[in-house]
């Protein structure tokens, strides 16, 4: 009888874990370009519909954010926003916004990546979005991120 209760309890716990909300997770992949242009690094974060993607190679960077809901429309699709790293002062950042995603404009993307490499947290803010990320999982890759993205002066 006690074994049956234990097994029933384990099944209930397993079912609860399987049906629970998806876990937030960071994924870091280094990619080798087949065209000989050198390596690139992709960092992505996913959590129940929300996604942040960072991609860079040889000084060029791409940052996108998808909140999992429709973003407000604005003229020219540009949002002025800010971000702060490790509770520091806010820094300006510009986002080009579509219906469901926002992309950091090229001028700001490399600076953003350089600032979060090795940081503990980043807070991003622009209309309809205020989000804090724990970026400590990226810090393990900070040296390689800086090397691949040529972020070091």
C-alpha positions as CSV (number, residue, x, y, z in Angstrom):
1,X,0.0,0.0,0.0
2,X,2.7,2.6,0.8
3,X,4.5,1.9,-2.5
4,X,1.2,2.5,-4.4
5,X,0.8,5.9,-2.6
6,X,4.4,6.8,-3.4
7,X,4.0,5.9,-7.1
8,X,0.7,7.8,-7.2
9,X,2.4,10.9,-5.6
10,X,5.3,10.7,-8.1
11,X,2.9,10.6,-11.1
12,X,0.9,13.6,-9.7
13,X,4.2,15.6,-9.3
14,X,5.4,14.6,-12.7
15,X,2.1,15.6,-14.3
16,X,2.2,19.0,-12.5
17,X,5.7,19.7,-13.6
18,X,4.9,18.7,-17.2
19,X,1.9,20.9,-17.4
20,X,3.5,23.9,-15.6
21,X,4.6,27.1,-17.3
22,X,7.7,26.9,-19.6
23,X,11.0,27.7,-18.0
24,X,12.9,30.8,-19.0
25,X,16.2,29.9,-20.6
26,X,19.3,31.4,-22.2
27,X,20.9,29.6,-25.1
28,X,24.4,30.5,-26.5
29,X,25.6,29.1,-29.7
30,X,28.8,29.8,-31.6
31,X,28.4,29.4,-35.3
32,X,31.1,28.9,-37.9
33,X,30.3,30.6,-41.2
34,X,30.8,28.4,-44.2
35,X,31.7,31.4,-46.4
36,X,34.9,31.9,-44.5
37,X,33.8,35.2,-42.9
38,X,34.6,33.9,-39.4
39,X,32.6,32.8,-36.4
40,X,29.5,34.4,-35.1
41,X,27.7,34.0,-31.8
42,X,24.0,33.8,-31.2
43,X,22.5,34.4,-27.8
44,X,18.8,33.8,-27.3
45,X,16.4,34.0,-24.4
46,X,12.9,32.5,-24.4
47,X,10.2,32.6,-21.8
48,X,6.5,31.8,-22.4
49,X,6.1,33.8,-25.6
50,X,8.8,36.3,-25.0
51,X,12.0,36.2,-26.9
52,X,15.3,38.2,-26.9
53,X,17.9,37.4,-29.6
54,X,21.4,38.8,-29.9
55,X,23.6,37.9,-32.9
56,X,27.0,39.3,-33.8
57,X,30.0,38.7,-36.0
58,X,33.1,40.7,-36.8
59,X,31.8,44.0,-35.3
60,X,28.3,43.7,-36.7
61,X,25.5,43.1,-34.2
62,X,21.8,42.4,-34.3
63,X,19.4,42.6,-31.4
64,X,15.7,41.7,-31.5
65,X,12.9,41.5,-29.0
66,X,9.5,39.9,-29.3
67,X,7.3,40.4,-26.2
68,X,4.6,37.9,-27.2
69,X,2.0,40.5,-27.7
70,X,1.2,43.2,-30.3
71,X,3.3,46.4,-30.0
72,X,1.7,49.8,-30.5
73,X,2.2,51.4,-33.9
74,X,4.1,54.7,-34.2
75,X,5.1,56.9,-37.2
76,X,8.2,55.7,-38.9
77,X,8.2,52.6,-36.6
78,X,10.9,54.1,-34.4
79,X,10.8,54.1,-30.6
80,X,13.2,56.0,-28.4
81,X,14.0,53.9,-25.4
82,X,16.6,53.3,-22.7
83,X,18.4,50.5,-21.1
84,X,20.5,50.3,-17.9
85,X,23.1,47.7,-17.0
86,X,23.5,46.5,-13.4
87,X,21.3,49.3,-12.1
88,X,23.5,52.0,-13.6
89,X,22.3,55.2,-15.3
90,X,19.9,54.8,-18.3
91,X,21.5,54.9,-21.7
92,X,19.6,55.8,-24.9
93,X,18.6,53.1,-27.4
94,X,16.5,53.2,-30.5
95,X,14.1,50.4,-31.6
96,X,12.6,49.8,-35.0
97,X,9.2,48.3,-34.3
98,X,6.9,46.0,-36.3
99,X,3.6,44.5,-35.1
100,X,5.1,41.8,-33.0
101,X,8.8,42.5,-32.7
102,X,11.3,45.3,-32.1
103,X,14.9,45.5,-33.4
104,X,17.7,47.7,-32.0
105,X,18.9,50.0,-34.8
106,X,22.5,49.2,-36.0
107,X,24.0,52.2,-34.3
108,X,23.0,51.0,-30.9
109,X,23.2,47.2,-31.2
110,X,27.0,46.8,-30.8
111,X,27.0,49.2,-27.8
112,X,24.2,47.3,-26.2
113,X,26.1,44.0,-26.6
114,X,29.3,45.5,-25.3
115,X,27.5,46.8,-22.2
116,X,25.8,43.5,-21.3
117,X,28.9,41.3,-21.9
118,X,30.0,40.4,-18.4
119,X,27.0,42.2,-16.7
120,X,24.6,40.7,-14.2
121,X,21.4,42.3,-15.4
122,X,19.9,44.6,-18.0
123,X,16.7,46.6,-17.9
124,X,15.2,47.7,-21.3
125,X,12.4,50.2,-21.6
126,X,10.5,51.7,-24.5
127,X,6.7,52.3,-25.0
128,X,4.7,49.2,-23.9
129,X,7.8,47.4,-22.7
130,X,9.7,47.4,-19.4
131,X,11.7,44.3,-18.9
132,X,14.6,43.2,-16.7
133,X,16.8,40.3,-17.7
134,X,19.3,38.3,-15.6
135,X,22.2,38.2,-18.0
136,X,24.6,36.3,-15.7
137,X,24.4,33.2,-18.0
138,X,25.9,35.3,-20.8
139,X,28.8,36.4,-18.6
140,X,30.4,32.9,-18.9
141,X,30.8,33.7,-22.6
142,X,31.8,37.4,-22.2
143,X,35.4,36.9,-23.4
144,X,34.4,34.9,-26.4
145,X,31.5,37.3,-27.1
146,X,33.9,40.3,-27.1
147,X,36.5,38.4,-29.2
148,X,34.0,37.3,-31.9
149,X,32.1,40.6,-32.0
150,X,35.3,42.7,-31.9
151,X,33.9,44.7,-29.0
152,X,37.2,45.3,-27.3
153,X,38.9,48.6,-28.2
